[in-house]
Amino acid sequence: MATCETSCCIVGAGPAGVILALLLARKGVAVTLLEAHADLDRDFRGDTVHPSTLELIDQLGLIDKLLALPHRRMDRLVITTDHGRETLIDFSRIHSKYPFVALMPQAEFLQLLVDDARLNPNFCFVTNANVQQLVREDSGVVQGVQYSTPDGNTHEVRANVVIGADGRFSRLRKLAGFEPQKFAPPMDILWFRVPRQATDSAEDLSGTFFTRGGHLAVVLERPGQEWQIGYVILKGSYHELKAQGIEQLRADFSSLVPGLADRANCLHDFRDVTVLSVEVARIDCWHLPGLLLIGDAAHVMSPVGGIGIQYAVQDAIAAANILTAPLLNGQVTEHDLAAVQKKREPAIRAAQRFQTFVQSQIVAQALRTDQPFHLPLPVRLIQKLPLLRRIPGSIIGHGFHQVHWQG
Ligand SMILES: Cc1cc2nc3c(=O)[nH]c(=O)nc-3n(C[C@H](O)[C@H](O)[C@H](O)COP(=O)(O)OP(=O)(O)OC[C@H]3O[C@@H](n4cnc5c(N)ncnc54)[C@H](O)[C@@H]3O)c2cc1C
């Protein structure tokens, strides 16, 4: 079995793993990043780059390159109900050099960062590397991982620290024996795309939630000639919807978003739809001696606010700030790993509480068929008071307890 040694072995090249690898590599830490897939391509994954992440990319000197990639800017999130149109979140009001969310394919965002990390000779990126096992001392201390490649070979990477950034179905979390605590959100989401036409009004459609008669959908802009639709359904109701046939989904979508009704027939069958089973979860302990979990591996966020990437990136920044010096000294203790969780856990808990409030007070209410939908009182109050209007944008744009890279 081929074996190599590094200082930090990161499993998973999603936003958490790639950002952490780049920040450590820039500081001279020897990093090996392992990714199970052959490339970074993801369909219907988070395509949102929030102001806090744009600020980090600026700090890294990569913002011009990033904003030169095809993207759309989302300045606000709006909701259209039977009572009219209301702004829910106005990013343009927040204190940031980048007061908007950049919508761009996640693969292109990650590729830019990987290309930059590759400029450092101490960075090694291995694709097609499916991590199967932890390498542990008799005392239980994690010392590395074993991964298999498509040709059937097994390789070993030995490291001072292993970082599990392998996403919501984390294998490392299972291998470590951590059981996530799961919360039950009221919804699932169907993702699909419809063509965009030159006459479509971005003002009326982009970043807009539509709700009527127990239905709810959001329309997001994508670079290119497509709209991305997130069609929200009651948790577990997908099979019932499927049994009703694609015609029913087309009809419901057409009456919900009349501006795109003429494109509903682009939904030929349910193969054009990707189902996201919405999950909210977190583990109580993110670390073992020699192992730290970050990003979705440690906490799965609800899609409310589209903040999964942002919180994964913030974990990576906290981990880089805390672990760079011990990694350079070759002396990382479990206390250092625990410090990362201590830094990030309050933000995760606060964000999940905020998402739970939105899910119960807005999403669940919008999906009710037995009563008309009204925005909850706190939301209406925020809209009425100019001094408060910046708050939702800051919560979503910067996240709770924003971490800055100590570059
Ligand atoms: C359908 C969908 C839509 C979403 N939309 C949004 C959105 O609009 N905005 C937003 O912010 N978030 C969104 N999210 C959530 C967002 O994608 C995640 O929160 C974010 O990607 C988490 O980053 P991560 O780096 O922790 O994990 P991931 O992005 O999941 O990355 C984990 C990586 O680890 C790799 N991996 C897994 N197992 C192994 C293994 N054994 N060996 C090696 N590699 C492995 C995976 O291939 C993957 O590349 C969405 C998620 C889904 C599923």
The ligand as an SDF file (V2000), in Angstrom:
LIG
                    3D

 53 58  0  0  0  0  0  0  0  0999 V2000
  -29.6500   20.4550   -3.3660 C   0  0  0  0  0  0  0  0  0  0  0  0
  -28.8570   21.3560   -2.4500 C   0  0  0  0  0  0  0  0  0  0  0  0
  -28.9530   22.7310   -2.6190 C   0  0  0  0  0  0  0  0  0  0  0  0
  -28.2280   23.5860   -1.7580 C   0  0  0  0  0  0  0  0  0  0  0  0
  -28.3300   24.9430   -1.9380 N   0  0  0  0  0  0  0  0  0  0  0  0
  -27.5680   25.7590   -1.1730 C   0  0  0  0  0  0  0  0  0  0  0  0
  -27.5270   27.1760   -1.4070 C   0  0  0  0  0  0  0  0  0  0  0  0
  -28.1900   27.7050   -2.3070 O   0  0  0  0  0  0  0  0  0  0  0  0
  -26.7080   27.9300   -0.6260 N   0  0  0  0  0  0  0  0  0  0  0  0
  -25.9460   27.3820    0.3590 C   0  0  0  0  0  0  0  0  0  0  0  0
  -25.2010   28.1050    1.0440 O   0  0  0  0  0  0  0  0  0  0  0  0
  -25.9650   26.0630    0.5940 N   0  0  0  0  0  0  0  0  0  0  0  0
  -26.7430   25.2400   -0.1470 C   0  0  0  0  0  0  0  0  0  0  0  0
  -26.7010   23.9020    0.0750 N   0  0  0  0  0  0  0  0  0  0  0  0
  -25.8940   23.3920    1.1650 C   0  0  0  0  0  0  0  0  0  0  0  0
  -24.4160   23.4770    0.7840 C   0  0  0  0  0  0  0  0  0  0  0  0
  -24.1850   22.8240   -0.4420 O   0  0  0  0  0  0  0  0  0  0  0  0
  -23.6140   22.8460    1.9120 C   0  0  0  0  0  0  0  0  0  0  0  0
  -23.9760   23.4140    3.1530 O   0  0  0  0  0  0  0  0  0  0  0  0
  -22.1270   23.0990    1.7040 C   0  0  0  0  0  0  0  0  0  0  0  0
  -21.7240   22.6440    0.4390 O   0  0  0  0  0  0  0  0  0  0  0  0
  -21.3520   22.4040    2.8020 C   0  0  0  0  0  0  0  0  0  0  0  0
  -19.9940   22.4400    2.4850 O   0  0  0  0  0  0  0  0  0  0  0  0
  -19.0060   21.3010    2.9980 P   0  0  0  0  0  0  0  0  0  0  0  0
  -17.7000   21.6520    2.4030 O   0  0  0  0  0  0  0  0  0  0  0  0
  -19.1440   21.1500    4.4540 O   0  0  0  0  0  0  0  0  0  0  0  0
  -19.5790   19.9500    2.3790 O   0  0  0  0  0  0  0  0  0  0  0  0
  -19.8630   19.5210    0.8780 P   0  0  0  0  0  0  0  0  0  0  0  0
  -20.0350   20.7030    0.0040 O   0  0  0  0  0  0  0  0  0  0  0  0
  -20.9440   18.5270    0.9210 O   0  0  0  0  0  0  0  0  0  0  0  0
  -18.5090   18.8370    0.4110 O   0  0  0  0  0  0  0  0  0  0  0  0
  -18.1280   17.5740    0.8870 C   0  0  0  0  0  0  0  0  0  0  0  0
  -17.1560   16.9890   -0.0930 C   0  0  0  0  0  0  0  0  0  0  0  0
  -16.6360   15.7880    0.4630 O   0  0  0  0  0  0  0  0  0  0  0  0
  -16.5650   14.8070   -0.5460 C   0  0  0  0  0  0  0  0  0  0  0  0
  -16.6010   13.5060    0.1050 N   0  0  0  0  0  0  0  0  0  0  0  0
  -17.6450   12.9100    0.7170 C   0  0  0  0  0  0  0  0  0  0  0  0
  -17.2940   11.7300    1.2180 N   0  0  0  0  0  0  0  0  0  0  0  0
  -15.9890   11.5570    0.9100 C   0  0  0  0  0  0  0  0  0  0  0  0
  -15.0600   10.5160    1.1480 C   0  0  0  0  0  0  0  0  0  0  0  0
  -15.4050    9.4060    1.8210 N   0  0  0  0  0  0  0  0  0  0  0  0
  -13.7940   10.6540    0.6780 N   0  0  0  0  0  0  0  0  0  0  0  0
  -13.4270   11.7760    0.0100 C   0  0  0  0  0  0  0  0  0  0  0  0
  -14.2800   12.7970   -0.2490 N   0  0  0  0  0  0  0  0  0  0  0  0
  -15.5390   12.6820    0.1970 C   0  0  0  0  0  0  0  0  0  0  0  0
  -17.7760   15.0890   -1.4070 C   0  0  0  0  0  0  0  0  0  0  0  0
  -17.6540   14.5400   -2.7080 O   0  0  0  0  0  0  0  0  0  0  0  0
  -17.7900   16.6130   -1.4140 C   0  0  0  0  0  0  0  0  0  0  0  0
  -17.0200   17.1250   -2.4660 O   0  0  0  0  0  0  0  0  0  0  0  0
  -27.4220   23.0500   -0.7460 C   0  0  0  0  0  0  0  0  0  0  0  0
  -27.3210   21.6500   -0.5820 C   0  0  0  0  0  0  0  0  0  0  0  0
  -28.0290   20.8090   -1.4360 C   0  0  0  0  0  0  0  0  0  0  0  0
  -27.9150   19.3240   -1.2380 C   0  0  0  0  0  0  0  0  0  0  0  0
  1  2  1  0
  2  3  1  0
  2 52  2  0
  3  4  2  0
  4  5  1  0
  4 50  1  0
  5  6  2  0
  6  7  1  0
  6 13  1  0
  7  8  2  0
  7  9  1  0
  9 10  1  0
 10 11  2  0
 10 12  1  0
 12 13  2  0
 13 14  1  0
 14 15  1  0
 14 50  1  0
 15 16  1  0
 16 17  1  0
 16 18  1  0
 18 19  1  0
 18 20  1  0
 20 21  1  0
 20 22  1  0
 22 23  1  0
 23 24  1  0
 24 25  2  0
 24 26  1  0
 24 27  1  0
 27 28  1  0
 28 29  2  0
 28 30  1  0
 28 31  1  0
 31 32  1  0
 32 33  1  0
 33 34  1  0
 33 48  1  0
 34 35  1  0
 35 36  1  0
 35 46  1  0
 36 37  1  0
 36 45  1  0
 37 38  2  0
 38 39  1  0
 39 40  1  0
 39 45  2  0
 40 41  1  0
 40 42  2  0
 42 43  1  0
 43 44  2  0
 44 45  1  0
 46 47  1  0
 46 48  1  0
 48 49  1  0
 50 51  2  0
 51 52  1  0
 52 53  1  0
M  END
$$$$
